[in-house]
């Protein structure tokens, strides 16, 4: 009788551990999709491996060992390759890069001390700054960009 209860309890414990590891894998996948940066995907991989260890009846120490080893190996072996492959070596394309060299019109005065101003380039409104004061209505040329802020000079 007690051996039946013992086996049933062991089976139940293995199922709970397996489901717990799978829940961690699911949470890691959700976080990876929500905030992609190639980190939590490897937690999911390690958790799936630990779930397999739990399913086959290994104790918690072995499950944690499997999780840590698979997580570490997958990060070391795959992360840099996947980031390089997905980024294509160029990173995220810039929306401002094609605007360099184009002309635009100042729509809100470019105030050098405050670092504020707006320009219309190619039919789009952009934040702009310059090393000199530029009044509204003047024609400017885009000479660079800092993120989404265009750096302009008088034309």
N, C-alpha and C positions, 0 to 999 in steps of 0.2 A: 504494500500500500504506500509506504513512505517513498519507495523508489519511484513509483508512478508520479507522486507529487513532486519529487525532486526533479525528475525528467521534464515534467510539465513546466515547472518553474524555470529550469534552464532554457527550455524552448521559448518560453514567454520572454525571458530576459534577453535572449538572442534577438528575438523579433523587435523588442523595444529598442535595443541598441542599434539594430539595422535601420529602423525607422527614424531614430534620432540622427544618425549620420546622414541619411537621405534628406531629412529636413534641413540640416546644415548645408548640404549640397544645393538644395533648392534656394535657400536664402542667399547663398553665395552667388548663384546664377542671377537671381533677381537684382542684387546689388550691382553685379557686373553690368547687366543690361541698363540699369538706371544711371549708373555713374561709371561709364567705361574708362578704364585705365589699365587694364590687364593685370589685375591683382587677385580679385575675388574668383576669377575663373579657375585659378589654380587651387584655391581653397575647395571649390566644388569637386575638382578632380581628386584631391586627397580624401575628401569626405566620402566620395563614391568608393574609393579603394578601401577605406576603413569600414564602410558598410558591408562590402564583400567579406572582409575579415570577420565582422560580427556575424554575418549570415552563416559562415562556415564554423562558427562556434569558438573562435579565438577569444581570449579574455580581454579586458579593457586595456591592459598594458600593451598587449600586442596590437590592438586596434589603434591606439594613440601612436605607437611606433610606426605602423603602416601609414597613418595619416601624415606624420611629420616627414617620413622618408619620401613618400610620393609627392607631397607638396614641395619639398626642397628640390628634389630632382627635376620636377616639372618646371619650376621657376628657373633653375640654373640652366636647364637644357633648352627650354622653349621660349622664354619671355623675350629675350633680345632678338631672336629670329623672327618671332611673330610681330613684334613692334616694327622691325625693319621691313618686313614683308607688307604689312598693312599700310604703313606710312609711305611705302614706296621710296624711302630715302629722302623725300622732299618735304615731308611734314604736311600740315594742313595748308591748302592753297589760300592765298591772300586775296581778298576782294579789292584791296587798295593797290596792289601791284600793277594792274593794267592801267591805273589812272596816272601813274607817274609820267610826266611829260605833257599831259593834257592841260588845256586851259579851262578856266572856270570863272564864275562871277561871284564876288563877295555879296552875300545876302544879309549878313549881320557883321558889323564892324569887327575887324580882328584887333583885339586889344592885347598887346604884347605883355604888359605887366600881369594882367589877369589870366592870360593864356586862353582866351576865349575868342570865338568867332565862328562863322558858318560860311560855307561856299557851296555853290551849285556846280557840279562837274558832271558832264554827261547826263544831265537831267535828274541827278540825284543830289540830295542835300547831305553835306558832310560837315563834321566838326573840323575846324582848321586852326592852325597857329602859324605865326611867322615871327621873324626876328625884328620886324618893323610894323608900325601901325599901318593898317590898310583900311580905307573907308569903304562903306557900302557902295556897291555898284562898280567898283574897279575890277578890271580883268587881272586875273592871277594865273600863274602856272604852278602845277603840282611838281615839287622837287623831291618829295619823299613821303613816307608815312610812318607813324608810330602807332601800331595797332590799327584802330579805326579813325585816328586823327591825322588829317592830311597836313603836311608841311608845305607851305606855299610861299611864293615870292611874286612881286609885281611883274607883269609881262612887259 
